[in-house]
Amino acid sequence: MTLILLGVVITSYIALSIAYKPLATYSNGMLFAITLPAHAMEDKSIQKIQDRFNKQFTKVKLWLIVLLIPFVLLHYLSAYHVIYFFGWLITFFIVSIMPFRRAFRDTLALKSENDWFVGKKRMIQSDLRVAYLKNQRSASLWLFTIPFAIAMGLMLWVARDNDELIIVTSGGLALTFVFLLVSLLMRRVKAKVYSTNSDVNVSLNQAFRRSTSFLWLNLAIIENIHYLLIYLLINNDNMNMTGIWIAITLLFSALPIGIILYVYRKIKDLEQEVLAQDGKAIYTDDDECWASGIFYHNPLDKSIFVEKRIGIGFTMNTATLVGKIIGWGSLGLVAVLILGVSFMLIRSELTSPILTIAANQKIEIEYPMHSFDFNLADIEQLSLVEQIPTGSKTYGEATGKSARGSFNLKELGKSRLYIFKNNPPYIQIKLKNVYIFYNKKDPLQTKQLFEQLQNNWRVK
């Protein structure tokens, strides 16, 4: 778990450097996401803002590394380890943006003081009548029946063989819906004016729409294949193949990122090539619509998506109804996920499963979301074991200290675990279609419970 979370940390640092560091260099008529004329770079105040940003940016990265020390020290407390990571990640996204926000505000104020405006506002609207022409060559929405068919086929297959994995594999269907929605919204992206040449505007906007329409379609197909691989990994009985399956699954996790970067790089290269030949590139000057250079808010613009000024891709126009719903909805979803996962981890740390023998000779195991019961007469085999076979989780909780829920174990298959790891002995109960493993934190109590179960089972 620690290695996975550290992977997220490293990825976050790389993304931070790629997104913000280049903004301190004047490029494509912009500095810190502010449009400026070239002669403004000779101003000493601009150079001071650049120097201050570079120093603050370095300090922020160093302090964020220092804040990782408690994360490493909490390695053996799984629940608090992950919760601290969530806190660090939130802090990372808030603090890492501060140097840029200050540089953006100061640069914008300096631009206003010196009247460094590029072009004239509203002049760029003259060519939008041709730039908004519908691109007939975009990927047909009917092509999304391909990933939908893959998703439904996988779910039907899982329902027949292992219905407990329906929740896991349904993620492919959910992502297909998401990619279809994004594809629909991207077709309404605000058309970009690149030049005073109408033909250039039309051709580049057509190229963009075509590229992104196939991008989301391909991502939907790839992610459904990804979920198929995850299902095969979970149901892998040959433990010697586990490493290979994990490597393939991780490769498919990185593949979408590579494809997105490739597509947007291809679009940028095409823009540069066409504009270099045209020689009539113009820049818009709508800095006042960008909150801190990151969020676009323009009530007069009905476009849902506009091109980002930081990084690649598009961002939402938060002044539109759809933009508000997506923006606040995404924040709400992230908050619910973080709070939900944190709650489950703390509960796992503080709550233990309870096995009881009811008066009606029924065995009940109580644990939130993973309770299970069966009749004493259904037990085919009862034993006390020192080890549990290795396997993978299908649905439940698995930390460094405990495992609760449904698992697929080597040689045994479908199993339900309610155990404290590395704390033998374990009570093993064999039912018709599933194995049950249970223990208490105190080995003596586990042995006493086993004897109680054994006595009741013998007189059933």
C-alpha positions in Angstrom: 0.0 0.0 0.0 2.8 2.4 0.9 4.5 1.9 -2.4 1.3 2.5 -4.3 0.6 5.8 -2.4 4.3 6.9 -2.9 3.7 6.3 -6.6 0.8 8.7 -6.4 3.1 11.2 -4.6 5.8 11.0 -7.3 3.1 11.3 -10.1 1.7 14.4 -8.3 5.2 16.0 -8.2 5.8 15.3 -11.8 2.4 16.7 -12.8 3.1 19.8 -10.6 6.4 20.5 -12.4 5.0 19.9 -15.8 1.9 22.1 -15.2 3.4 25.1 -13.4 7.1 25.4 -13.9 6.9 26.3 -17.7 4.4 29.1 -16.9 7.2 31.2 -15.6 8.7 31.4 -19.1 7.1 33.6 -21.8 5.6 31.4 -24.5 2.9 31.7 -27.1 2.2 35.3 -26.0 1.6 34.4 -22.3 3.3 34.5 -19.0 1.7 33.0 -15.9 -1.4 32.4 -18.1 -1.7 36.1 -18.8 -1.5 37.4 -22.4 1.3 39.9 -22.7 3.1 41.7 -25.6 6.7 40.6 -26.1 8.1 44.0 -25.0 6.6 43.6 -21.6 9.2 40.9 -20.7 11.8 43.7 -20.6 10.1 45.2 -17.6 12.1 44.7 -14.3 8.9 44.2 -12.3 8.0 41.2 -14.5 11.4 39.7 -13.9 11.0 40.1 -10.1 7.7 38.3 -10.3 9.4 35.4 -12.2 12.3 35.2 -9.7 9.9 35.2 -6.7 7.7 32.5 -8.2 10.7 30.2 -8.8 11.9 30.6 -5.2 8.4 30.1 -3.7 7.8 27.1 -6.0 10.9 25.4 -4.8 10.1 26.1 -1.2 6.6 24.6 -1.5 8.0 21.4 -3.0 10.5 21.0 -0.2 7.9 21.6 2.5 5.6 19.1 1.0 8.3 16.5 1.1 8.9 17.3 4.8 5.2 16.8 5.5 5.6 13.3 4.1 7.7 12.2 7.1 4.6 11.4 9.3 3.2 9.5 6.4 6.2 7.2 6.4 6.2 6.8 10.2 2.5 5.8 10.2 3.3 2.8 7.9 2.2 0.2 10.5 -1.1 2.0 11.3 -2.8 1.2 8.0 -6.0 3.3 8.6 -4.3 6.4 9.8 -1.6 5.9 7.2 -4.1 6.2 4.4 -6.1 9.0 6.1 -2.9 11.1 6.6 -2.2 10.5 2.9 -5.6 11.9 1.9 -4.9 15.0 4.1 -1.5 15.4 2.6 -2.9 15.1 -1.0 -5.5 17.8 -0.3 -2.8 20.0 1.2 -0.7 19.4 -1.9 -3.3 20.6 -4.3 -4.1 23.7 -2.2 -0.6 24.8 -1.3 1.1 23.9 -4.6 -1.0 26.4 -6.5 -0.3 29.3 -4.2 2.9 30.6 -5.8 1.3 30.6 -9.2 -1.9 32.3 -8.0 0.2 35.1 -6.5 2.3 35.4 -9.7 -1.0 35.5 -11.8 -2.5 38.3 -9.7 0.6 40.4 -9.7 1.2 40.0 -13.4 -2.5 40.8 -14.2 -2.3 44.0 -12.0 1.0 45.0 -13.7 -0.6 44.4 -17.1 -3.5 46.7 -16.2 -1.2 49.4 -14.8 0.9 49.5 -18.0 -2.0 49.0 -20.4 -0.3 45.9 -21.9 -3.3 44.6 -23.9 -2.9 42.3 -26.8 -5.3 43.1 -29.6 -8.8 44.4 -28.9 -11.6 42.7 -27.2 -14.5 41.3 -29.2 -12.6 41.7 -32.5 -11.9 37.9 -32.6 -15.7 37.1 -32.9 -15.8 37.9 -36.6 -14.7 34.5 -37.8 -16.7 32.4 -35.3 -19.5 31.9 -37.9 -17.3 29.5 -39.8 -15.4 28.1 -36.8 -18.6 26.8 -35.3 -19.5 24.7 -38.4 -20.3 21.2 -37.4 -17.6 18.7 -38.2 -19.1 15.8 -40.1 -16.0 13.7 -39.8 -16.2 13.2 -36.0 -16.6 9.7 -34.7 -20.3 8.6 -34.8 -21.9 8.3 -31.4 -23.2 5.0 -32.6 -19.7 3.6 -32.3 -20.1 3.7 -28.5 -22.2 0.6 -28.9 -18.9 -1.2 -29.1 -17.7 -0.4 -25.6 -21.3 -0.8 -24.3 -21.4 -4.3 -25.8 -18.1 -5.2 -24.2 -19.3 -3.9 -20.8 -22.6 -5.7 -20.9 -20.9 -8.9 -22.2 -18.4 -8.8 -19.3 -21.2 -8.2 -16.7 -23.2 -11.2 -18.1 -20.2 -13.4 -18.0 -19.4 -12.4 -14.4 -23.0 -12.8 -13.3 -22.9 -16.4 -14.5 -19.5 -17.3 -12.9 -19.1 -15.1 -9.9 -21.9 -12.7 -9.1 -20.0 -11.1 -6.2 -17.8 -9.3 -8.8 -20.7 -7.6 -10.6 -20.0 -4.4 -8.6 -16.3 -4.4 -9.6 -16.9 -5.1 -13.4 -19.8 -2.7 -13.6 -17.1 0.1 -13.5 -16.5 -0.5 -17.2 -20.2 0.3 -18.0 -20.1 3.4 -15.7 -17.0 4.7 -17.4 -18.5 4.1 -20.9 -21.4 6.3 -19.8 -19.0 9.0 -18.6 -16.9 8.9 -21.8 -20.1 9.1 -23.9 -21.2 12.2 -21.9 -17.8 13.8 -22.2 -17.8 13.2 -26.0 -21.2 14.8 -26.3 -20.1 17.9 -24.3 -16.8 18.2 -26.2 -18.8 18.6 -29.4 -20.1 21.8 -27.9 -16.7 23.1 -27.0 -16.1 26.8 -27.7 -14.6 27.1 -31.2 -11.1 28.6 -31.1 -10.0 31.4 -33.4 -6.4 30.8 -34.5 -6.0 33.3 -37.3 -7.7 36.0 -39.4 -7.9 33.3 -42.1 -11.3 31.7 -41.9 -10.1 28.5 -43.7 -7.4 28.0 -41.1 -10.0 28.3 -38.3 -12.3 25.8 -39.8 -9.6 23.2 -40.6 -8.0 23.3 -37.1 -11.4 23.2 -35.3 -12.4 20.2 -37.5 -9.1 18.4 -36.7 -9.6 19.0 -33.0 -13.2 17.7 -33.0 -12.3 14.6 -35.0 -9.2 13.8 -32.8 -11.1 14.2 -29.4 -14.2 12.3 -30.6 -12.1 9.2 -31.4 -10.1 9.8 -28.2 -13.0 9.3 -25.9 -14.3 6.4 -27.9 -11.0 4.6 -27.7 -10.6 5.3 -24.0 -14.1 3.7 -23.4 -13.0 0.6 -25.3 -9.6 0.4 -23.5 -11.1 0.8 -20.1 -13.6 -2.0 -20.7 -10.6 -4.2 -21.7 -8.9 -3.0 -18.5 -11.8 -4.2 -16.4 -11.8 -7.5 -18.2 -8.1 -7.9 -17.3 -8.9 -7.0 -13.6 -11.5 -9.7 -13.5 -9.1 -12.3 -15.0 -6.4 -11.2 -12.4 -8.8 -11.6 -9.5 -9.8 -15.1 -10.8 -6.3 -16.2 -11.6 -5.7 -19.6 -10.0 -2.1 -19.9 -11.2 -0.2 -17.9 -8.7 2.9 -18.0 -10.9 1.1 -15.9 -13.4 0.0 -13.2 -10.9 3.0 -11.0 -11.5 2.3 -11.0 -15.3 -1.4 -10.2 -14.8 -0.5 -7.4 -12.4 2.0 -5.9 -14.9 -0.5 -6.1 -17.8 -3.2 -4.5 -15.6 -0.8 -1.6 -14.6 0.1 -1.1 -18.2 -3.5 -0.6 -19.1 -3.8 1.9 -16.2 -1.1 4.0 -17.7 -2.2 3.6 -21.4 -5.1 6.1 -21.2 -2.7 8.8 -19.9 -0.3 8.1 -22.7 -3.0 8.2 -25.4 -4.4 11.6 -24.0 -0.9 13.1 -24.0 -0.3 11.8 -27.6 -3.6 13.2 -29.0 -3.2 16.6 -27.5 0.5 16.8 -28.5 -0.6 15.8 -32.1 -3.2 18.6 -32.0 -0.6 21.2 -30.8 1.9 20.1 -33.5 -0.8 20.5 -36.1 -1.7 24.0 -34.9 1.9 25.1 -35.0 2.5 23.7 -38.4 -0.6 25.3 -39.9 -0.2 28.7 -38.2 3.5 28.8 -39.2 2.4 28.5 -42.8 -0.5 31.0 -42.4 1.5 33.7 -40.6 -1.7 35.3 -39.2 -1.9 34.0 -35.7 -3.8 36.2 -33.2 -4.2 35.9 -29.4 -7.3 36.5 -27.4 -7.2 38.8 -24.4 -9.9 37.6 -22.0 -7.7 37.4 -18.8 -10.5 38.9 -16.7 -12.6 35.7 -17.3 -9.9 33.5 -15.7 -10.0 33.1 -11.9 -6.3 32.9 -10.9 -5.6 31.6 -14.4 -7.2 28.3 -13.6 -11.0 28.5 -13.6 -12.9 30.0 -16.5 -16.0 32.0 -15.6 -17.7 34.0 -18.3 -21.5 34.5 -18.1 -21.5 35.9 -21.7 -20.0 32.7 -23.1 -22.4 29.8 -23.4 -19.7 27.2 -24.1 -19.4 24.5 -21.5 -15.7 23.7 -22.2 -12.9 26.0 -23.2 -9.2 25.3 -23.7 -7.0 25.4 -20.6 -4.4 28.0 -20.1 -2.4 25.7 -17.8 -1.5 22.2 -19.0 -3.4 20.5 -21.8 -7.0 19.7 -22.5 -10.1 21.7 -21.5 -11.7 23.2 -18.5 -15.3 24.0 -17.7 -17.0 27.4 -17.9 -18.2 27.6 -14.3 -20.7 30.4 -15.3 -22.9 27.8 -17.2 -25.4 25.6 -15.4 -23.7 22.4 -16.7 -20.4 23.7 -15.6 -21.7 24.4 -12.1 -23.3 21.0 -11.8 -20.2 19.2 -13.0 -17.8 21.3 -10.9 -19.7 21.2 -7.6 -20.8 17.6 -8.3 -17.2 16.5 -8.8 -16.1 18.2 -5.6 -19.0 16.6 -3.7 -18.2 13.2 -5.1 -14.5 13.5 -4.1 -15.5 14.6 -0.6 -17.9 11.7 -0.2 -15.3 9.2 -1.4 -12.6 10.5 0.9 -14.9 10.7 3.9 -16.4 7.2 3.1 -13.0 5.6 2.7 -11.7 7.3 5.8 -14.8 6.1 7.8 -14.3 2.5 6.6 -10.6 2.5 7.5 -11.2 3.9 11.0 -14.1 1.4 11.5 -11.8 -1.4 10.4 -9.2 -0.3 12.9 -11.6 0.1 15.8 -14.3 -2.6 15.0 -13.9 -6.3 15.0 -16.2 -9.0 13.5 -18.3 -10.9 16.1 -19.2 -14.5 15.6 -22.1 -15.9 17.7 -24.0 -19.1 17.9 -27.7 -18.3 18.0 -30.3 -20.3 19.9 -31.7 -21.7 16.6 -28.3 -23.3 15.8 -27.5 -20.5 13.4 -24.0 -19.0 13.1 -24.0 -15.3 12.7 -20.9 -13.1 11.9 -21.7 -9.5 12.4 -19.6 -6.8 10.7 -20.8 -3.7 8.9 -21.5 -4.3 5.1 -20.0 -7.8 5.3 -22.2 -9.7 7.8 -22.8 -13.4 7.0 -24.9 -16.2 8.5 -25.4 -19.9 7.9 -26.9 -22.9 9.7 -24.7 -25.1 11.9 -26.0 -28.1 10.0 -24.5 -26.6 6.8 -20.9 -27.0 8.0 -19.1 -29.8 6.1 -15.7 -29.4 7.8 -14.5 -27.5 10.9 -10.8 -27.2 11.7 -8.2 -24.9 13.4 -5.4 -23.9 11.1 -2.1 -22.0 11.4 -2.0 -20.6 7.9 -4.4 -19.2 5.3 -3.7 -19.7 1.5 -2.8 -16.6 -0.4 -5.3 -15.0 -2.7 -7.0 -11.8 -3.8 -9.8 -9.6 -2.6 -13.0 -9.6 -4.6 -15.1 -7.3 -2.3 -14.3 -6.1 1.2 -11.4 -4.7 3.2 -7.8 -5.7 3.2 -5.1 -3.8 5.2 -1.8 -4.7 6.7 -3.5 -5.9 9.8 -6.8 -7.4 8.8 -8.9 -8.8 6.0 -12.8 -8.7 6.0 -15.1 -9.6 3.2 -15.1 -11.8 0.1 -11.8 -13.2 -1.2 -10.6 -15.7 -3.8 -8.0 -18.0 -2.2 -5.5 -20.3 -3.9 -6.8 -23.9 -4.1 -9.9 -23.0 -2.0 -11.6 -20.5 -4.3 -14.5 -18.4 -2.9 -13.9 -17.6 0.7 -15.0 -15.1 3.3 -12.4 -13.8 5.7 -12.9 -12.2 9.1 -9.3 -12.3 10.4 -6.5 -10.4 12.0 -3.5 -11.1 9.8 -0.4 -12.8 11.0 -2.2 -13.8 14.2 -2.9 -17.6 14.2 -4.7 -19.8 14.8 -7.6 -19.4 12.4 -11.0 -21.1 12.5 -11.6 -22.7 9.1 -15.3 -23.6 8.2 -16.1 -25.3 5.0 -19.6 -24.8 3.6 -21.0 -26.2 0.3 -19.7 -23.3 -1.9 -17.5 -21.2 0.3 -14.9 -21.3 3.0 -15.1 -19.2 6.2 -12.0 -18.0 8.1 -12.3 -16.3 11.4 -10.1 -15.5 14.4 -9.9 -13.1 17.4 -7.1 -10.8 18.3 -6.3 -13.0 21.3 -5.3 -16.5 20.2 -6.6 -18.0 23.4 -10.1 -16.6 22.7 -9.9 -18.1 19.1 -9.2 -21.5 20.5 -12.0 -21.2 23.1 -14.5 -20.2 20.3 -13.3 -23.1 18.2 -14.0 -25.6 21.0 -17.5 -24.1 21.5 -18.2 -24.4 17.7 -16.9 -28.0 17.7 -19.0 -29.1 20.6 -22.2 -27.6 19.1 -21.4 -29.1 15.7 -20.9 -32.6 17.1 -24.4 -32.6 18.7 -26.1 -31.0 15.7 
